Amino acid sequence: VQLVESGGGLVQPGGSLRLSCTASGFTFRNYLMRWYRQAPGRERELVAAMSPGGGLLDYADSVKGRFTISRDNPRNTVYLQMTSLKPEDPSVYFCTAGHGPPSQNYWGQGTQVTVSS
């Protein structure tokens, strides 16, 4: 099983980034996919979640209206489109696959997002 995130980087406040997470080794289309983030000294935060078929979405209040989760099941990929990035958004962003608690999910290695002028 492998989840590989990409798309992180440095962006100015107000800018946009699109993160990707490509999965292999399991039946992607059957799994709930989530994006988490964690910054140094802060608790891990669930950012967004999407059901296997894409019909159910959930977002943290801190990102509603700015971030959009989507998935492409034939490509085994989930995305996180981030717009209007703020100074409080920098973190390592992780994607996970699974329906249970985080400890029971598959995790990627994370991708760093930095917001700075």
Backbone as a printed PyTorch tensor [residue, N CA C, xyz], in Angstrom:
tensor([[[  0.8490,  -1.1940,   0.0000],
         [  0.0000,   0.0000,   0.0000],
         [  0.8840,   1.2420,   0.0000]],

        [[  0.5190,   2.1820,  -0.8390],
         [  1.2890,   3.4130,  -0.9060],
         [  0.3810,   4.5920,  -1.2230]],

        [[  0.6060,   5.6840,  -0.5060],
         [ -0.0250,   6.9600,  -0.8000],
         [  1.0950,   7.9690,  -0.9780]],

        [[  1.0890,   8.6540,  -2.1060],
         [  2.1550,   9.6050,  -2.3990],
         [  1.5450,  10.9720,  -2.6530]],

        [[  1.8370,  11.9050,  -1.7500],
         [  1.3560,  13.2750,  -1.9140],
         [  2.3540,  14.0780,  -2.7260]],

        [[  1.8250,  15.0710,  -3.4270],
         [  2.6730,  15.9980,  -4.1730],
         [  1.9370,  17.3140,  -4.3240]],

        [[  2.6580,  18.3310,  -4.7650],
         [  2.0300,  19.6160,  -5.0400],
         [  2.2790,  20.6800,  -4.0010]],

        [[  2.9120,  20.3180,  -2.8970],
         [  3.2150,  21.3280,  -1.8960],
         [  4.2960,  22.2660,  -2.3760]],

        [[  4.4900,  23.3380,  -1.6030],
         [  5.5220,  24.2970,  -1.9560],
         [  5.3100,  25.6040,  -1.2520]],

        [[  5.9690,  26.6110,  -1.7630],
         [  5.9030,  27.9580,  -1.2020],
         [  4.9430,  28.7990,  -2.0310]],

        [[  4.0470,  29.4860,  -1.3520],
         [  3.0830,  30.3340,  -2.0360],
         [  2.8850,  31.5960,  -1.2110]],

        [[  2.5600,  32.6780,  -1.8840],
         [  2.2990,  33.9240,  -1.1800],
         [  0.9020,  33.9060,  -0.5570]],

        [[  0.6940,  34.6860,   0.4920],
         [ -0.6610,  34.8050,   1.0480],
         [ -1.6530,  35.1950,  -0.0370]],

        [[ -2.7900,  34.5350,  -0.0090],
         [ -3.7940,  34.7570,  -1.0330],
         [ -3.6320,  33.8850,  -2.2530]],

        [[ -2.5500,  33.1540,  -2.3160],
         [ -2.2920,  32.2980,  -3.4690],
         [ -2.9920,  30.9590,  -3.3860]],

        [[ -2.7060,  30.1220,  -4.3710],
         [ -3.3690,  28.8250,  -4.4920],
         [ -2.3570,  27.7160,  -4.7360]],

        [[ -2.7250,  26.5460,  -4.2990],
         [ -1.9650,  25.3350,  -4.5890],
         [ -2.9510,  24.1900,  -4.7550]],

        [[ -2.5540,  23.1970,  -5.5520],
         [ -3.3370,  21.9860,  -5.6270],
         [ -2.4630,  20.8130,  -5.2170]],

        [[ -2.8960,  20.1370,  -4.1790],
         [ -2.2060,  18.9450,  -3.7180],
         [ -2.8260,  17.7170,  -4.3710]],

        [[ -1.9860,  16.7400,  -4.6450],
         [ -2.4360,  15.4650,  -5.1890],
         [ -1.9610,  14.3380,  -4.2940]],

        [[ -2.7210,  13.2850,  -4.2760],
         [ -2.3440,  12.0840,  -3.5280],
         [ -2.7200,  10.8920,  -4.3840]],

        [[ -1.7200,  10.1630,  -4.8270],
         [ -1.9420,   9.0110,  -5.6860],
         [ -1.7350,   7.7290,  -4.8930]],

        [[ -2.6940,   6.8480,  -5.0150],
         [ -2.7170,   5.6290,  -4.2060],
         [ -2.4080,   4.3990,  -5.0340]],

        [[ -1.8870,   3.3980,  -4.3610],
         [ -1.6580,   2.1020,  -5.0020],
         [ -1.6730,   1.0230,  -3.9330]],

        [[ -1.9820,  -0.2020,  -4.3750],
         [ -1.9220,  -1.3250,  -3.4520],
         [ -3.2180,  -1.6490,  -2.7480]],

        [[ -4.2740,  -0.9090,  -3.0400],
         [ -5.5930,  -1.2100,  -2.4770],
         [ -6.6400,  -0.6810,  -3.4370]],

        [[ -7.8870,  -1.0390,  -3.1980],
         [ -8.9760,  -0.6520,  -4.0910],
         [ -9.4410,   0.7470,  -3.7360]],

        [[ -8.8190,   1.7110,  -4.3620],
         [ -8.9960,   3.1210,  -4.0190],
         [-10.4670,   3.5190,  -4.0040]],

        [[-11.2180,   3.0610,  -4.9720],
         [-12.5990,   3.5440,  -5.1300],
         [-13.4910,   3.1330,  -3.9570]],

        [[-13.0460,   2.2150,  -3.1140],
         [-13.8350,   1.7560,  -1.9740],
         [-13.5280,   2.4910,  -0.6820]],

        [[-12.5670,   3.4000,  -0.7320],
         [-12.0560,   3.9980,   0.4980],
         [-12.4590,   5.4550,   0.6600]],

        [[-12.8300,   5.7890,   1.8890],
         [-12.9560,   7.1780,   2.3030],
         [-11.5700,   7.8060,   2.2810]],

        [[-11.4640,   8.9710,   1.6990],
         [-10.1830,   9.6640,   1.6150],
         [-10.2520,  10.9570,   2.4180]],

        [[ -9.1850,  11.2510,   3.1260],
         [ -9.1240,  12.4480,   3.9580],
         [ -7.8020,  13.1670,   3.7380]],

        [[ -7.8290,  14.4460,   3.9820],
         [ -6.6150,  15.2530,   4.0740],
         [ -6.5220,  15.7700,   5.5050]],

        [[ -5.3610,  15.5790,   6.0950],
         [ -5.0320,  16.1370,   7.4040],
         [ -3.8750,  17.1090,   7.2180]],

        [[ -3.6920,  17.9440,   8.2250],
         [ -2.5000,  18.7750,   8.2590],
         [ -1.9950,  18.8750,   9.6890]],

        [[ -0.7170,  19.0960,   9.7970],
         [ -0.1040,  19.2700,  11.1050],
         [  1.0560,  20.2210,  10.9880]],

        [[  1.0140,  21.2390,  11.8180],
         [  2.0870,  22.2150,  11.8970],
         [  2.8610,  21.9980,  13.1920]],

        [[  4.1180,  22.3980,  13.2330],
         [  4.9160,  22.2350,  14.4670],
         [  4.2250,  22.8720,  15.6630]],

        [[  4.1150,  22.1220,  16.7530],
         [  3.5320,  22.6520,  17.9740],
         [  2.0210,  22.7140,  17.9800]],

        [[  1.3960,  22.2300,  16.9130],
         [ -0.0670,  22.2680,  16.8430],
         [ -0.6170,  20.8650,  16.6760]],

        [[ -1.8660,  20.6980,  17.0660],
         [ -2.4840,  19.3910,  16.9210],
         [ -2.8250,  19.1200,  15.4590]],

        [[ -2.8270,  17.8490,  15.1480],
         [ -3.2310,  17.4520,  13.8070],
         [ -4.6860,  17.8480,  13.5670]],

        [[ -4.9580,  18.3110,  12.3930],
         [ -6.3010,  18.7950,  12.0450],
         [ -6.8220,  18.0730,  10.8150]],

        [[ -8.0390,  17.6010,  10.8960],
         [ -8.6960,  17.0480,   9.7180],
         [ -9.1410,  18.2120,   8.8560]],

        [[ -8.6750,  18.2510,   7.6310],
         [ -8.9600,  19.3720,   6.7380],
         [-10.1810,  19.0850,   5.8790]],

        [[-10.2240,  17.8990,   5.2660],
         [-11.3070,  17.5970,   4.3400],
         [-11.4310,  16.0910,   4.1960]],

        [[-12.6370,  15.6550,   3.8410],
         [-12.8900,  14.2310,   3.6510],
         [-13.8620,  14.0500,   2.5020]],

        [[-13.7220,  12.9240,   1.8240],
         [-14.6170,  12.6250,   0.7080],
         [-14.9210,  11.1390,   0.7120]],

        [[-16.1970,  10.8080,   0.5470],
         [-16.6390,   9.4170,   0.5380],
         [-16.1470,   8.7160,  -0.7280]],

        [[-16.2180,   7.3890,  -0.7440],
         [-15.7070,   6.6460,  -1.9020],
         [-16.3040,   7.0850,  -3.2360]],

        [[-17.5930,   7.3240,  -3.2540],
         [-18.2330,   7.7310,  -4.4970],
         [-18.2110,   9.2240,  -4.7320]],

        [[-17.6990,   9.9700,  -3.7790],
         [-17.5980,  11.4130,  -3.9320],
         [-18.8330,  12.1810,  -3.5110]],

        [[-19.8570,  11.4820,  -3.0220],
         [-21.1020,  12.1550,  -2.7080],
         [-21.1290,  12.8700,  -1.3780]],

        [[-20.2840,  12.4860,  -0.4650],
         [-20.2690,  13.1030,   0.8530],
         [-18.9440,  13.8200,   1.0690]],

        [[-19.0430,  15.0820,   1.4630],
         [-17.8670,  15.8940,   1.6880],
         [-17.9300,  16.4920,   3.0830]],

        [[-16.7690,  16.7360,   3.6250],
         [-16.7040,  17.4040,   4.9150],
         [-15.4520,  18.2520,   4.9460]],

        [[-15.5560,  19.4080,   5.5710],
         [-14.4360,  20.3260,   5.6580],
         [-14.3080,  20.8820,   7.0710]],

        [[-13.0880,  21.1570,   7.4550],
         [-12.8760,  21.9100,   8.6870],
         [-13.4010,  23.3230,   8.5030]],

        [[-13.9310,  23.8980,   9.5800],
         [-14.4560,  25.2610,   9.4880],
         [-13.3940,  26.2320,   9.0060]],

        [[-12.1640,  25.9660,   9.3770],
         [-11.0690,  26.8830,   9.0460],
         [-10.7760,  26.9540,   7.5490]],

        [[-11.2610,  25.9820,   6.7710],
         [-10.9550,  25.9770,   5.3400],
         [-12.1920,  26.0430,   4.4560]],

        [[-13.3720,  26.0200,   5.0570],
         [-14.6050,  26.0500,   4.2520],
         [-14.6380,  27.2850,   3.3650]],

        [[-15.0080,  27.0640,   2.1340],
         [-15.0660,  28.1440,   1.1730],
         [-13.7450,  28.4430,   0.4930]],

        [[-12.6680,  27.8540,   0.9940],
         [-11.3430,  28.0910,   0.3950],
         [-10.7230,  26.8270,  -0.1890]],

        [[-10.9760,  25.7000,   0.4330],
         [-10.3860,  24.4370,  -0.0050],
         [-11.4800,  23.5540,  -0.6080]],

        [[-11.0970,  22.7640,  -1.6020],
         [-12.0140,  21.8310,  -2.2300],
         [-11.3350,  20.4810,  -2.3990]],

        [[-11.9750,  19.4450,  -1.8900],
         [-11.4730,  18.0950,  -2.0700],
         [-12.1950,  17.4620,  -3.2530]],

        [[-11.4650,  16.6810,  -4.0260],
         [-12.0650,  15.9640,  -5.1380],
         [-11.2690,  14.6770,  -5.3400]],

        [[-11.8260,  13.7790,  -6.1240],
         [-11.1410,  12.5240,  -6.3730],
         [-11.3920,  12.0700,  -7.7890]],

        [[-10.4410,  11.3240,  -8.3150],
         [-10.5430,  10.7200,  -9.6360],
         [-10.3020,   9.2270,  -9.4250]],

        [[-11.3570,   8.4850,  -9.2840],
         [-11.2060,   7.0720,  -8.9430],
         [-10.4590,   6.2660, -10.0150]],

        [[-10.7080,   6.4750, -11.3070],
         [ -9.9270,   5.7230, -12.2990],
         [ -8.4250,   5.9970, -12.2100]],

        [[ -8.0580,   7.1820, -11.7230],
         [ -6.6350,   7.5180, -11.5860],
         [ -6.1050,   7.2690, -10.1820]],

        [[ -6.9640,   6.7540,  -9.2890],
         [ -6.5520,   6.4750,  -7.9090],
         [ -5.9410,   7.7000,  -7.2410]],

        [[ -6.5490,   8.8400,  -7.4570],
         [ -5.9790,  10.0850,  -6.9680],
         [ -7.0370,  10.9430,  -6.2750]],

        [[ -6.6440,  11.5400,  -5.1850],
         [ -7.4680,  12.5320,  -4.5090],
         [ -6.7150,  13.8560,  -4.5260]],

        [[ -7.4680,  14.9250,  -4.6230],
         [ -6.8800,  16.2580,  -4.7400],
         [ -7.3670,  17.1540,  -3.6060]],

        [[ -6.5850,  18.1560,  -3.3290],
         [ -7.0180,  19.2190,  -2.4310],
         [ -6.6400,  20.5370,  -3.0940]],

        [[ -7.6480,  21.2150,  -3.6050],
         [ -7.4340,  22.5320,  -4.1940],
         [ -7.5250,  23.5610,  -3.0780]],

        [[ -6.4720,  24.3160,  -2.8990],
         [ -6.4050,  25.2980,  -1.8220],
         [ -6.3020,  26.6920,  -2.4380]],

        [[ -7.2040,  27.5510,  -2.0670],
         [ -7.1880,  28.9210,  -2.5500],
         [ -7.1890,  29.8850,  -1.3640]],

        [[ -6.9130,  31.1400,  -1.6440],
         [ -6.8920,  32.1730,  -0.6070],
         [ -6.0870,  31.7200,   0.6020]],

        [[ -4.9070,  31.2120,   0.3420],
         [ -4.0870,  30.6750,   1.4310],
         [ -3.6980,  31.7650,   2.4120]],

        [[ -3.7330,  31.3880,   3.6820],
         [ -3.4930,  32.3270,   4.7760],
         [ -2.2210,  31.9360,   5.5290]],

        [[ -1.7050,  32.8600,   6.3020],
         [ -0.4930,  32.5460,   7.0890],
         [ -0.6840,  31.3910,   8.0610]],

        [[ -1.9280,  31.0950,   8.4570],
         [ -2.1640,  29.9860,   9.3830],
         [ -2.3180,  28.6390,   8.6840]],

        [[ -2.2570,  28.6150,   7.3610],
         [ -2.4010,  27.3720,   6.6240],
         [ -1.1270,  26.5280,   6.4880]],

        [[  0.0550,  27.0880,   6.6380],
         [  1.2550,  26.2750,   6.4500],
         [  1.2940,  25.0780,   7.3780]],

        [[  1.5760,  23.9300,   6.8050],
         [  1.6230,  22.6850,   7.5560],
         [  2.2110,  21.6270,   6.6410]],

        [[  2.4240,  20.4850,   7.2030],
         [  2.5980,  19.3040,   6.3730],
         [  1.2050,  18.7210,   6.1660]],

        [[  0.8630,  18.4910,   4.9210],
         [ -0.4470,  17.9680,   4.5610],
         [ -0.3040,  16.4820,   4.2080]],

        [[ -1.1760,  15.6920,   4.8110],
         [ -1.1610,  14.2480,   4.6180],
         [ -2.4910,  13.7910,   4.0370]],

        [[ -2.4540,  12.8060,   3.1760],
         [ -3.7020,  12.1500,   2.7860],
         [ -3.7600,  10.7870,   3.4600]],

        [[ -4.9870,  10.3550,   3.7270],
         [ -5.1930,   9.0530,   4.3400],
         [ -6.3150,   8.3250,   3.6160]],

        [[ -6.3060,   7.0280,   3.7560],
         [ -7.3490,   6.1890,   3.1820],
         [ -7.8610,   5.2500,   4.2600]],

        [[ -9.1680,   5.1960,   4.4140],
         [ -9.7390,   4.2970,   5.4020],
         [-10.9610,   4.8810,   6.0500]],

        [[-11.7610,   3.9850,   6.6480],
         [-13.0180,   4.4090,   7.2420],
         [-12.9560,   4.5180,   8.7540]],

        [[-11.9470,   3.9920,   9.3490],
         [-11.8560,   3.9980,  10.7930],
         [-11.1150,   5.2150,  11.3060]],

        [[-10.6880,   5.1660,  12.5680],
         [ -9.9070,   6.2700,  13.1180],
         [ -8.5480,   6.3810,  12.4200]],

        [[ -7.9140,   7.5340,  12.5670],
         [ -6.6480,   7.7460,  11.8460],
         [ -5.6180,   6.6460,  12.0520]],

        [[ -5.5680,   6.0920,  13.2490],
         [ -4.5630,   5.0690,  13.5230],
         [ -4.7740,   3.8080,  12.6930]],

        [[ -5.9550,   3.6660,  12.1450],
         [ -6.2600,   2.4770,  11.3510],
         [ -6.2580,   2.7650,   9.8440]],

        [[ -5.8720,   3.9580,   9.4630],
         [ -5.8670,   4.3450,   8.0530],
         [ -4.4910,   4.1370,   7.4340]],

        [[ -4.4610,   4.1170,   6.1150],
         [ -3.2120,   4.2300,   5.3820],
         [ -2.8410,   5.7140,   5.3030]],

        [[ -1.5660,   6.0000,   5.4590],
         [ -1.0860,   7.3840,   5.4420],
         [ -0.0050,   7.5640,   4.3860]],

        [[ -0.0080,   8.7620,   3.8010],
         [  1.1000,   9.1530,   2.9510],
         [  2.2100,   9.7700,   3.7850]],

        [[  3.2650,  10.1850,   3.0910],
         [  4.4270,  10.7300,   3.7850],
         [  4.2980,  12.2260,   4.0450]],

        [[  3.3370,  12.8570,   3.4020],
         [  3.0980,  14.2730,   3.6220],
         [  3.8000,  15.1600,   2.6070]],

        [[  3.2420,  16.3340,   2.4200],
         [  3.8450,  17.3490,   1.5580],
         [  3.7520,  18.6910,   2.2780]],

        [[  4.8350,  19.4500,   2.2240],
         [  4.9250,  20.7010,   2.9770],
         [  4.2980,  21.8430,   2.1910]],

        [[  3.4790,  22.6080,   2.8900],
         [  2.9180,  23.8340,   2.3270],
         [  3.4040,  25.0030,   3.1780]],

        [[  3.9800,  25.9720,   2.5160],
         [  4.4940,  27.1650,   3.1880],
         [  3.8420,  28.3920,   2.5670]],

        [[  3.3550,  29.2700,   3.4130],
         [  2.7310,  30.5100,   2.9500],
         [  3.5520,  31.6710,   3.4870]],

        [[  4.1410,  32.3920,   2.5840],
         [  5.0140,  33.4960,   2.9930],
         [  5.1630,  34.4910,   1.8610]],

        [[  5.2620,  35.7570,   2.2400],
         [  5.5090,  36.7890,   1.2330],
         [  7.0040,  37.0650,   1.1010]]])
